[in-house]
Amino acid sequence: MRVFVGSITHETNRFSPFPTTIADYQPAALGYGDLVREAQQAGCEVIPGLCARAAPSAPTAQADYERLRDKLVAQIRAAGPLDMVLLSLHGAQVAEACDDCEGDIVAAVRTLVGAGVTIGVLLDLHASITAALLRHASLVTAIKEYPHTDFPETARQLVEICLRCARGEVKPVTAFVPLPVYSLWHTPVQPSKAIVDQARALEAAGEVLHISLVHGFPWSDVDSAGAAVLVTTDDAAATATRLARELALQLWHIRASDLGHYRSISASLAAVDSAASAPGPLVIADAADNPGAGTGSDATWILHEVLERSLDGVAMALFWDPAALRDIVAAGEGAFLDLRIGGHTGVLAGNPVAARGQVLRINRDALIDAMP
């Protein structure tokens, strides 16, 4: 089997203050690397293609998106005869003039390779599922876990099913049930864990080929951005439809289950005193202050309240503040300096914090690993 593997991924946030251009796309092996490894282990001849990922930010400039898409298609054309095309996409990628980049990419690939080539798509579960994507792909699989721990497992499933499809052993049929809700279900805990376990049990029993429980991604701000269930069977449309509806109803019933995870800043910091005797640190995650949720990772709301409460032993990470970083590096380790920290990217970030501090450590070799 000759298999082409490619990837273009971007978790697009229309509320982000940061534009996205082709310069922001860098190689990232997650998903892509899993597909390459699984295809090679299955004995396939793998033709590795474009692997490009941008961190969450605003829609990609249209010309730059088209340049990436066309490069991928050109590589597939140059690869010669293929049995399969495996694509690691995100599911929530938006360009300036395209709300469904994944559907557009797969449509372009299908036009090139024709109906006889199997096209498998691996997605993040924070995805927007469209009819165009399902129409042009032979199989669409989304990971099931949040946090994202099952890319390798889902890649293995995708490759295995696509190989069976290419050999004519199965005929994938997918039922798609969208849900008018957004959620970020934490799958290691109940009640969402039970639904994920049920989906895996159905797959293991052989009644279905694959089940995707899609959480949706509201910040992409597109019509198709809600949650969804995909159930793929071997040419058993009625079974796929029945199970997809049953699972969708279960997800609908737990739609409010994650609300308890979100607290105000005041309520979160009030827990500091009660956790003072705990053996480890208390971790408070500001889920809204990251590029995927609308701000620029420089919000100061928590820092302001930490200072107002005169809390000790607090470490805060991370602030995206190039100007402050430049001054810190110039001053050097051990130096004291006055800074205005954060609050630069817009009104959602709050006001900068004026503070005098000491530079304790500068690590010039620090790296942040690519995230899913």
N, C-alpha and C positions, 0 to 999 in steps of 0.2 A: 504494500500500500504506500503510495506517495502522498504525503501529508504536508500541507503548508500551514504554518502557525504564525499568527500576527496579533498585534494588540495596539489599540488606541483607547486610552481611558482618561476620563476627566469627570469628577463629581462636581457638576456645575451649580453655582449659587448665584442666582440673579440679583440677590441683595448684597453681594460682595462689592466692596469698593475697589477691588483690584482687577484690572482688565487681564485677559489671557491671550497670549500670542504664541506663535510656534516656538519662540525661544524658551517658553516655560515647560515644554515637553521634553522629558528626559527618560532614558531607559529605566524600567522598573520590572523586575523579574517575577513578582508575585502574580499568580494566575498564568501568565505567559510561560514562565519557567516550569510551572507544574504541568502545563499541557505538553511542552516539549519533552519533558522527562517521561510522562506517561506514554506518549506516542512512541518514543524510542524504546521503552521497555516492552512495548507490545510488538516490537519488531518492524515498525514502520520506517520508511525512508523519510526523514523529516527535513523540510526546507524551512529554516527559520527566517522570518521576515521582520518587518517593522515592529519595534516595541517602544511605545512612547506614552508617557504618563505625565500629566500636569497636576499639581496640588489643587485642592478646591479653590475656586475663584470664579469670576464672572464669565459669561459666555465667551467662547473663543472667537476671535475675529474670523469672519466668514471665509475670507481668502486663505487664511492660515489653516482652518479646518479642512477646506477643500484640497489644499496642498497635501495635508497628511493623508486624507482619504485616497486621493489619486495616486500617491506614492505607494500605498498599500496595494491598490488594485494593479498598478504597474508591476509590482513585484510578483503578484500572483500570475499575471500574464507571462512574465519572463520565466516563471518556474516550469512552464511546459505542462504536459498532461498530469492531472491530479485526481486522486480518488476522494480526498477529503480536504476541507479547509476548516481549521479550528481557530476561532477568534476569541481572545480574552478582551471583553469590553466592560464598561462599567454598568450602563443601564440608566444613568442620569446625566448624560452628556448633552449639552446644548451649545449651539453656535449662534452667531448673531441673526442668521436667517434660516436656522434649522432647529426646530424643537425636538427632533427625533434623530439624533446623529447615529445611534445604533441601527435603527431601521434603515436609514439612508446608506450606511456603510454596507450592511448585509444585502440590501437591494442591488447596490453596485457590484458586489461580488457575485451575486446570483446571475445578474445580466451577463457577466463575463464567463462564468464557468458552466452555465446552463443547468438544466434540471437534473442531470444525471450525477452530479457531484454532491456529496454529503457536506452540508455546512453546519457545524456545531458551534454554539455560542455559550461562553461562560460569563456569568454576570455576578456582580455584587448584589446583595439583597436590597440595598437602598436604590431601587431601580424604578423606572417607568416603563411598563410593558405596553407595547402598541401592536395593533393588528398587522402593521407593515413588517415589524420584526418577526412575528410569528409566521407570517405568510412566506417570507423569503428564506428563513432558516429551516433546516431539517430538524433541529433540536435546540431548545433553549433551556439551560440549567442555571439556576441561581443558588448560591451558597445558602445554608440554613442557619448559620450561627452568628449571633451578635453578642459579644465581640467575634470578629471574623477568624475562626480557627479552622475552618473546614475547606479552604481552597484546594488543598491537595486531594482530599477525598472527593470533592465534587468534580475536579478535573479528571480523576480516575474514572468516575461514573460516566462523564461526558465522552471520554475517549472510548471506553468500552462499548457504550450504546452506539456511538457513531460508526465504529468498526463493524458492528453487527448490521447496522443499517446499510453501510456500503457493500457488505457481502450479500445483502438481500435476505438476511435472517430475520429481521424485524421491520415493521412499518410503523414508525412513530406517529401517533395521533395525539394532539394536545388539546385539552379543554382549558379555557381561560375564563376565570371569573374575577372581574375587578371589584374592588370594595371602595365605597365612598368614605374612606377614613385614612388618616396618616397615623403611623405609630412607629415606635422604636422599641419593640418588644425585646426584653433581655432574655435571650433564649436559655441560658443556664439555669434560670429559676422559674418557678411556677407563676402563672398558669401556662405560659407559652412553651415551657419545656415539654409538657405533656403532648402538645400538638406536634412539636418537632419529633418527639419520640414516636408518635403514631405514624407520621409520614415515613420515617425510616423503617418502621416495622412493615408497612405496606410495600415498600421497595424491596425489603429483604425477603418477603413472602412471595415475590414475583408477580403480584397482582398488577403492579404498575412498573414502568421503566424508571420514571423519576417524578418527584414532586418538588415544586419550588413554592416557598411561602414568602412572597415578596412584601417587604415592609413599606415600600414607597419612599420618596424623597421630596418633601414639600418645598425645599429651598430651590429646586430647579424651576418651580413656578410654571409648570406646563399642564395642559389639560389631562394628561395621562399619568400624573404623578402620584396617584394613590396606591394603596396596598392592592395585592392581587394574589390569586392562587393559580398555579399551573400544574396540571396533572397530565403526564404523558404515559400512554399505554401502547401496547403492541396491537394496533389496529382494532381497538375496542373503545369506540367513541362513547358509547352509552356508559360504560364503566368510568371512563375519564370524567365525563360530565357529572355523574352522580357523586363521585368522590370529591371533585373540585368544589361542588356546591356544599357538601357536608363540611369540608375543612374551612371554607370561606365563612360559613355560619358560625363555626367555633371561634374563628378569629374575630368575627364581629362581636361575639359575646364577651370577649376579653379586651375590647378596644380601650377601655379606661384603666386597664390593670397597671400600666406604667406611670400613671399620674403620681403615685406615691413616691416615685424616685426623685421628683423635682421639688425642691424647697426654695424658699426665699433666701437671700444672702443672710439676713438677720437670723432666721431659724437655723441655717447651717452653722453659722459662727457660734450660736448659742450652745451647740453641741460640743464646743471645744472644752469647756470646763468639765462637763460630765465625762469626757474622754481623757482627762488629764492623767488618770491612773492606769490607762490602758498600756499594754506592753509594747505596742508599736505606734507608728504615726497615725494621725487622723487625716485622711485624704478627702478633700473637697474638690470636686471637678466642676469647673464652670463650663458646662456643655455649650452654652451659647457663644462663648468667646473663642471661637476657632473659625478658620476660613470657611469651613463647611456650613456654618450656621449664621453667617451674615456680617460678622465683624472681622477685624484684622488681627486678632490675637494681641491687642494692646489695650483691652478694656481695663479700667482702673476702679470699677465699682467695689470689688472686694478689697482691694488694697486700701482704698479710702476708709472703709469700715474697719479693717484691721487696725489701722492707725488710730481711728477714733476710739476704739475699744482698748488701745494700748496692749494688744496681745503680744506675748513674747514667744520665742521659739518657732516663728513662722517662716517658712520658705515658700516663695512663689515662683512658679515657672509655667509658662514662658512668656516674656513680653517681646513682641516684635517691635523693636525700636532701633533702627539703624543709626540714628543720630546719637542716642545715648551710648550705644555700643562703640561707635567711633571715638567718643570722648573717653570712655572707660579704657579702651585699648591704648589710646594715646597717653593717658595718665600712668598706666602701668600698675602692676601688683603692689599693694601696700599704700597706694595713694588715696587721699581723701579728696572728694570733689562734690560740687553741687550739680544736681541733675533735675530735669523735668521729665518724668518717666510716663510713657504711655499716653493714651488719649489723643492720638494724632490722626487716626484714620477717618474720623467722623463723629457725629453726635452720639451714635450708639456706643462709642468707646468711653464716654465720660470725659471728665476733665483731667489733664495731666496732674501728676503728683510731684510737687516740689520737695526734694529731700537732699540731705547731705549724707553721703555714705563712704565706705572704704572698699576699695577693690581688693578682694581676698584672693581670687584666683582667676587666671585667664588661660583657657585651654584652646590653643589655636588648631588643634587636630580633632576637635569634637565634630561628630557627624550625627545627623538624625536619619535613621533608617526609613526607607520608603514605606508608607502605610498602605493598607488595602483600600 
